[in-house]
Amino acid sequence: MNSAQRDQLAQTARTLGGDIKTGNVAGVRQATIPAVAAQFDPIAASIQSIAPQIQNATLTINTLYLLKASDLKSTQDETQFFCSVAGSALIVTLTIPQLPPGDYALLILRATGIEHPQQLTLLVQNDPAGSKDWKLAGFFPRPITAAGHDGVWYWTQARNYAQKNDEWNAFFYYETAAFLLTPVDFLSSPNLEKLQKEAQTVRPAEMPGPNNAMTLKAGSQSFDITSMRTDSSLGGLDLVINYKAKDVSDPVATHAQIVELMKAMLAQYPQLRQAFHGLWVYAHAANQNPYAIELPMNQIS
């Protein structure tokens, strides 16, 4: 990337970032490639959601990657780019699915100086080809912190839990660290790969996955837990649990069932109390809207 290209991309990042910060959806759409502008609702929703959070933020450009794919003959299932990091021997790998031929760039901005700092990752395309214009082809916001801590803090805490053979807390803290430290899902680096390897070494054997549920016993009942993750949208770090239910049409009965699941989870894995603010449980039944409640740990007994 030469200095002229860098200046053009930096200006594009500042312009798009400024419009996102002020919630200027129309301005961003006007600066978007036609194929994406035609299906703009998801990006518009993301801008409307994040703009109030970052309106008083300071925007800084963190990274600019130039991605040349103009030699592609057609859209590929996956296109890989290997990018060097300034002042380092590290190589960042970008694996982007369904990318049409063209010249692209990945622009990563940070919105800081606010309660909930954010990363704003912009995929832009040189359009028209060979011009000085770069237009938005994808927008990927992601928080920098969760419950007041950044990804490096969670990585450190995960290692501490791992040293104590506390696999459950270690695994979810590793997962939280990976989420915060990865600006976009199609980016990988040696450090992120190291983090993921550490996470896999402590992954509990009973952890639910895409093809297998985790069965949790609660007296005469059993619950099929389909997935688990962390969430900090209510302020503290919660453990989110999704499970299959036969019926959620009766809110009183479903609420009671969820509380029983929470009690059973903490009875079997009491160490979760020290690592999480609370549990957030979603009950999913066929052809019905999910039913969810969140309770702090001190209200689950």
N, C-alpha and C positions, 0 to 999 in steps of 0.2 A: 504494500500500500504506500503510494507516494504522498507527499504532504498536501497536494491539492485534493486528492481523494479523501484524505483524513479530514481536511477542513470541510469538505462538502458533507461528509457523513456526520461530523460533529454538529454542523448547522442543522441538518435534518433531525438529529436527535434532540437538539434544543427546541426546535419548532414543534415537533410532534409531542415531546414531553411537556412543553408549555401548554399546548392545547388539551392534553389529557389532564393536566393539573387543574385547569380552569373548567373542565367539563365541557369543552367545545366539541361536542360529538359531530356536528355538521362539518366543522373544519377538518377534523381527523378523517371523516369519510371522504371529503373532497380530495384529500392527500393519500388516498388508498387505491391500490390497483383495482381495475374494474371487476375482476373475478371475485375478489374478496368484498368489495363494496356492494356487490349484488346480494351478498348474504351477510350483512353487516350487523345484524341484531345481537349476536353474542359479544362482539367487540363493543358495541354501544352499551350493552348492559354492564360490561366490565368497567368501562370508563365512568358510567354513572355511579357505580358502586364505589370505585376507588377515589374519585375526584374529591369528595368531601373529606376523606382521610388525609389527603396530601396537599390540600389547597394552601396551607401555610408552610409547606416543606421547602427545603433547599434542594434543588435538583443538580446533581453532578453526573458527569459521564464517567462510568467506571471502565468500560471496555468497548472497543470497536473491532469487529472481525469482518474482513472482506471475503466474500465467498463467491468464487467464479465458477459458474455452472453453464456458461454459454456454449461450451463444447458438447453438451449432452444432445443426443439425437432426438430424444423424446423424454416424457416424464418417467422417472424411475420409481420403483417401489421404495427404495432408500438411496439417498445420496450422502456420501461421507465427505467431510472436510476436516483436515488436520491443520490446526492453527497454533502458531507459536505464541508464547506469552512474553511480552516485552520484559527484558532484564532477567529472564529465567530460561532454563533448559526444558521446562515443562511443555508438553503438547496437549492442547485441548481438542477433543474430538466432537464434532457435531454430526449427528446422524439424522437427517431430515427426511421424513416420508413424503412421497408424492410431490416432489419438487419439479416444476416445469423448467425447461432450459432458460437460462438467463443469468444475469449477474446480481448477486444479493449481498446483503451485509446484515450482521447481527449487532445491534446496538443495545448495550446494557447500561441503564441509568439507575441511580440510587436517589430516593427521596428521603431525606433525613431531617433531623431537627424537630421531629414531631413525636407524638406518643407511640405511634405504630409505624416505624419506618418501613419502606417498601422498596423492592426492586422492580423496575419496569423494563422488560426485555422486548425490543422491537425487531421484527424481521422486516427488512425493507428490500425492495427490488428497484434496480435501475430501469426507469420507465419514463419516456421511451428509451430503448437500448442505445447506449452511446451518448446520451445526453447528460446534463449535470443534475437531472432530477431523480430523486429517490422517493419511492412511494411505499406506504405501509402494506405489508403482505401478511402480518401476523402480530398479535399483541398478547404478551404473557406477563401479567403482574404476579408478584409473589412477595409475601412478607419477609423481612429481614430478621425479625424477632418473634418469639412466641412467649407469652407470659413474662415479657420483660427481659428475655435472655436471647442471645444470638446462637447461631449454629455451632460455633466453636465451644461455647459454654456447654451445650448439650452433648457434644462429642466428649468433652472432658468428663462430664458427669456419667455418661454411658460407660466409659472406661473404668470409672470408680465402682460403679455397680457390677461390672463384669469381674473386677478383681475380688469382689465379695461373693461371686457365684450367684448373683441375683440376675438371672437370665431375663426375667420378664421386664423389669424396669430398665435394664441395660438395653434390651432390644428396642423398646419404644423410644428411648432417648436417642439411640442411634438413628432410628427412623426419622425422628423430629429433626435431628442435626442434618441429615441428608436432605430433607425437604427444604430447610432454610438455606443451606449452602449451595443448592443446585438452582440456578436462576431459571432454567427451563429444562423440561424433561429430556430433550434430545441432546443435551450437553453432558459430556463426561470428561474426567481428567484423572491422572494418576492418584491424586489425593482423594477424589470422590470414590474411585474404585477401591482404594484402601479402606475407606469408611464402610463401604458396602460389604467388603470381605469381613471386617471386624463384626459387623451386624449379623452376618450369617453364622458366625461361630457361636453366637449366643442365642440364636433364634430358638425359642422353646419348641420341643417336638410336637406339642399339641396345638400349636398356633394354627388357626384356620387359614386356608388358602383358597385360590380360585376354584379348585376342584374338590375340596374337602372341608366339611364343617367341623367345628369343635363341639363336642357334646359336654355340657355342663350339668351335673346332677344337683338337684335341689329337693331333698326329701323324696317324695314319690314322683316329682316332676323331673323332666330333663329338657334342656334348651339346646337347640342347634344354632350355634353362633357361626355366622358366615364371614364376618370380617371385623377387624379392630384397627383403630388408628388413634392419633392424638388430635386435639383441637383446643385452641386457645381463644376462640371468638368471644367467650364470656368473661375473659380476663385472666383466669388461672388456666393451668394446663389440665385438661380433662382427658380421660380415656373414653373413647367412643366405641360402643359395642353395637353391632347389628345382628339381629337374630330372626329366625323364622317363627312366625306365630300362625295358629290356625285361623284366628279371628281377632280383629281389633276394633270391632264396631261398638263394643261396650267400654267406654273410657274408664269407668271405675274398676272393672275387672282387669283391663289391660294394665292400668296403673299398678294395681296390686301385684300382677304377674311380673312386671318389670322390677318392682322393688324386691321381690323374691329372687330374681336373677341377680340383682346387685348384691344382695346379702350372700348368696351362694358364691359369687365370684370372689368376694372379699374373704369369705371363710376359707376358700381353697387357696387363694393367693393374697394373704394379709399384707405382704410387702408392698402391694400397690398403694396402700394408704399413705405411705411416706413420700411417694413420688408424684402423686396426682392430687389436684384440687378436688376432683370428684369424678363421677361416672355419668356418662351421657348415653342412654340406651334407646335404640330405635327398634320397634317391633314391626316386622313386615309380614303382611298377609296378602295372599293372592287377590287381585282386583280391588284392593282397598288402599287408601292413603296410609302411609306409615304413621305410627303413633310413637312419640318420643318424650322422654322426660330427662332432666338433668338434676342430680342431687350432689351437694358437696359431701365429702367423706364423713363429716361429723353428724350428718343426718341419716346415715345408713348404718343401722345397728339392729 
